[in-house]
Amino acid sequence: MDITTIASIASANASTSLKAQASILILKKAMELQTLNAAQLLQALPTPAGPTPGATIGGTIDVFV
């Protein structure tokens, strides 16, 4: 192996490593954005309406048939 071959291999290895690091950084940013979007969607949900305390209609479910 001559010096130019070793240098080109080292350069290609460094380039691949840089591309991998950039891909990981982009993936982390995308996951952070998805987390923020999911949190915003969960906060936007209305609170579920339950039965009115003291109500006699709709407070129980008849499961005996």
Backbone as a printed PyTorch tensor [residue, N CA C, xyz], in Angstrom:
tensor([[[  0.8380,  -1.1860,   0.0000],
         [  0.0000,   0.0000,   0.0000],
         [  0.8780,   1.2430,   0.0000]],

        [[  0.5430,   2.1540,  -0.8490],
         [  1.2960,   3.3960,  -0.8660],
         [  0.6000,   4.4500,  -0.0170]],

        [[  1.2350,   5.5510,   0.1430],
         [  0.7610,   6.6120,   1.0350],
         [ -0.5430,   7.2190,   0.5370]],

        [[ -0.6960,   7.3700,  -0.7770],
         [ -1.9240,   7.9740,  -1.2970],
         [ -3.1460,   7.0800,  -1.0370]],

        [[ -2.9480,   5.7800,  -1.1220],
         [ -4.0540,   4.8580,  -0.8440],
         [ -4.4530,   4.9480,   0.6160]],

        [[ -3.4690,   4.9790,   1.5070],
         [ -3.7490,   5.0930,   2.9430],
         [ -4.4410,   6.4120,   3.2380]],

        [[ -3.9880,   7.4790,   2.6090],
         [ -4.5870,   8.7970,   2.8320],
         [ -6.0290,   8.8250,   2.3280]],

        [[ -6.2890,   8.2140,   1.1700],
         [ -7.6580,   8.2140,   0.6360],
         [ -8.5850,   7.3590,   1.5030]],

        [[ -8.0740,   6.2600,   2.0380],
         [ -8.8770,   5.4230,   2.9340],
         [ -9.1950,   6.1860,   4.2230]],

        [[ -8.2230,   6.8640,   4.7760],
         [ -8.4290,   7.6440,   5.9940],
         [ -9.4230,   8.7750,   5.7480]],

        [[ -9.3240,   9.4100,   4.5980],
         [-10.2390,  10.4950,   4.2610],
         [-11.6700,   9.9710,   4.0930]],

        [[-11.8190,   8.8390,   3.4280],
         [-13.1400,   8.2400,   3.2440],
         [-13.7240,   7.8210,   4.5860]],

        [[-12.8800,   7.2930,   5.4680],
         [-13.3430,   6.8790,   6.7950],
         [-13.8110,   8.0920,   7.6000]],

        [[-13.0830,   9.1730,   7.5440],
         [-13.4590,  10.3860,   8.2640],
         [-14.7610,  10.9610,   7.7030]],

        [[-14.9100,  10.9130,   6.3920],
         [-16.1240,  11.4140,   5.7540],
         [-17.3350,  10.5750,   6.1590]],

        [[-17.1580,   9.2700,   6.1960],
         [-18.2470,   8.3790,   6.6040],
         [-18.6190,   8.6270,   8.0520]],

        [[-17.6310,   8.8160,   8.9010],
         [-17.8900,   9.0760,  10.3130],
         [-18.6400,  10.3950,  10.4820]],

        [[-18.2630,  11.4090,   9.7430],
         [-18.9380,  12.7030,   9.8140],
         [-20.3870,  12.5920,   9.3410]],

        [[-20.6140,  11.8350,   8.2670],
         [-21.9720,  11.6400,   7.7680],
         [-22.8200,  10.8960,   8.7930]],

        [[-22.2440,   9.9080,   9.4500],
         [-22.9790,   9.1520,  10.4660],
         [-23.3390,  10.0530,  11.6430]],

        [[-22.4100,  10.8890,  12.0630],
         [-22.6820,  11.8090,  13.1700],
         [-23.7780,  12.8060,  12.7850]],

        [[-23.7350,  13.2890,  11.5670],
         [-24.7630,  14.2260,  11.1090],
         [-26.1290,  13.5430,  11.0530]],

        [[-26.1620,  12.3020,  10.5970],
         [-27.4240,  11.5660,  10.5310],
         [-28.0020,  11.3510,  11.9240]],

        [[-27.1520,  11.0300,  12.8760],
         [-27.6080,  10.8210,  14.2490],
         [-28.1340,  12.1220,  14.8330]],

        [[-27.4710,  13.2240,  14.5600],
         [-27.9210,  14.5260,  15.0580],
         [-29.2840,  14.8880,  14.4760]],

        [[-29.4770,  14.6580,  13.1890],
         [-30.7570,  14.9490,  12.5470],
         [-31.8420,  14.0500,  13.1310]],

        [[-31.5270,  12.7860,  13.3710],
         [-32.5000,  11.8670,  13.9580],
         [-32.9070,  12.3110,  15.3570]],

        [[-31.9400,  12.7490,  16.1540],
         [-32.2500,  13.2310,  17.5090],
         [-33.1460,  14.4660,  17.4570]],

        [[-32.8680,  15.3750,  16.5480],
         [-33.6960,  16.5790,  16.4200],
         [-35.1190,  16.2110,  15.9950]],

        [[-35.2430,  15.2670,  15.0680],
         [-36.5690,  14.8460,  14.6230],
         [-37.3460,  14.2060,  15.7700]],

        [[-36.6670,  13.4180,  16.5890],
         [-37.3350,  12.7840,  17.7260],
         [-37.7540,  13.8170,  18.7650]],

        [[-36.9400,  14.8410,  18.9740],
         [-37.3010,  15.9190,  19.9020],
         [-38.5450,  16.6570,  19.4050]],

        [[-38.6010,  16.9260,  18.1020],
         [-39.7600,  17.6080,  17.5350],
         [-41.0220,  16.7550,  17.6700]],

        [[-40.8860,  15.4470,  17.4500],
         [-42.0400,  14.5640,  17.6090],
         [-42.5140,  14.5430,  19.0500]],

        [[-41.5900,  14.5660,  19.9940],
         [-41.9520,  14.5820,  21.4050],
         [-42.7050,  15.8610,  21.7440]],

        [[-42.2130,  16.9870,  21.2580],
         [-42.8890,  18.2630,  21.5140],
         [-44.2770,  18.3000,  20.8790]],

        [[-44.3850,  17.8000,  19.6420],
         [-45.6810,  17.7850,  18.9640],
         [-46.6660,  16.8800,  19.6950]],

        [[-46.2060,  15.7370,  20.1620],
         [-47.0920,  14.8300,  20.8960],
         [-47.5560,  15.4660,  22.1990]],

        [[-46.6570,  16.1590,  22.8850],
         [-47.0360,  16.8240,  24.1340],
         [-48.0750,  17.9120,  23.8730]],

        [[-47.9140,  18.6580,  22.7880],
         [-48.8820,  19.7010,  22.4530],
         [-50.2430,  19.1020,  22.1090]],

        [[-50.2430,  17.9810,  21.3970],
         [-51.5070,  17.3360,  21.0660],
         [-52.2030,  16.8200,  22.3200]],

        [[-51.4350,  16.2600,  23.2450],
         [-52.0310,  15.7660,  24.4870],
         [-52.6030,  16.9020,  25.3250]],

        [[-51.9330,  18.0420,  25.3230],
         [-52.4340,  19.1880,  26.0750],
         [-53.6880,  19.7700,  25.4320]],

        [[-53.8280,  19.6160,  24.1310],
         [-54.9750,  20.1700,  23.4260],
         [-56.2390,  19.3330,  23.6180]],

        [[-56.0970,  18.1040,  24.0900],
         [-57.2730,  17.2620,  24.2910],
         [-58.1540,  17.8250,  25.3990]],

        [[-59.4550,  17.8170,  25.1790],
         [-60.3490,  18.2820,  26.2460],
         [-60.4130,  17.2320,  27.3540]],

        [[-60.7400,  17.6860,  28.5450],
         [-60.8770,  16.7410,  29.6450],
         [-62.1390,  15.9170,  29.4140]],

        [[-62.0620,  14.6200,  29.6600],
         [-63.2380,  13.7790,  29.4120],
         [-64.3650,  14.1120,  30.3790]],

        [[-65.5530,  14.1270,  29.8560],
         [-66.7230,  14.4350,  30.6780],
         [-67.1870,  13.1560,  31.3690]],

        [[-67.2810,  13.2000,  32.6670],
         [-67.7660,  12.0650,  33.4330],
         [-69.2090,  12.2820,  33.8390]],

        [[-69.7620,  11.3020,  34.5090],
         [-71.1490,  11.4810,  34.9540],
         [-71.2450,  12.5840,  36.0020]],

        [[-72.3580,  13.2660,  36.0000],
         [-72.5940,  14.3330,  36.9750],
         [-72.7640,  13.7080,  38.3560]],

        [[-72.0630,  14.2220,  39.3450],
         [-72.2320,  13.6600,  40.6840],
         [-73.6810,  13.7580,  41.1480]],

        [[-74.2120,  12.6620,  41.6500],
         [-75.5830,  12.6480,  42.1190],
         [-76.6000,  12.3090,  41.0480]],

        [[-76.1740,  12.1630,  39.8030],
         [-77.1110,  11.8460,  38.7260],
         [-77.4950,  10.3690,  38.8200]],

        [[-78.7360,  10.0780,  38.4900],
         [-79.2000,   8.6920,  38.5390],
         [-79.2280,   8.0550,  37.1650]],

        [[-79.2010,   8.8600,  36.1150],
         [-79.2320,   8.3110,  34.7560],
         [-77.8270,   8.4370,  34.1590]],

        [[-77.3260,   7.3460,  33.6270],
         [-76.0160,   7.3530,  32.9680],
         [-74.8570,   7.1530,  33.9050]],

        [[-75.1130,   6.9170,  35.1770],
         [-74.0370,   6.7510,  36.1340],
         [-73.5490,   5.3200,  36.2440]],

        [[-74.3520,   4.3620,  35.7860],
         [-73.9740,   2.9560,  35.8620],
         [-74.2310,   2.2750,  34.5350]],

        [[-73.5810,   1.1500,  34.3620],
         [-73.7590,   0.3640,  33.1420],
         [-74.3350,  -0.9860,  33.5520]],

        [[-75.4250,  -1.3920,  32.9370],
         [-76.0520,  -2.6800,  33.2330],
         [-75.3320,  -3.7620,  32.4260]],

        [[-74.5860,  -4.6220,  33.1050],
         [-73.8400,  -5.6670,  32.4120],
         [-74.5240,  -7.0230,  32.5410]],

        [[-75.6410,  -7.1020,  33.2450],
         [-76.3770,  -8.3600,  33.4030],
         [-77.4670,  -8.4330,  32.3510]],

        [[-77.4210,  -9.4800,  31.5850],
         [-78.4360,  -9.6370,  30.5270],
         [-79.2350, -10.8890,  30.7790]]])
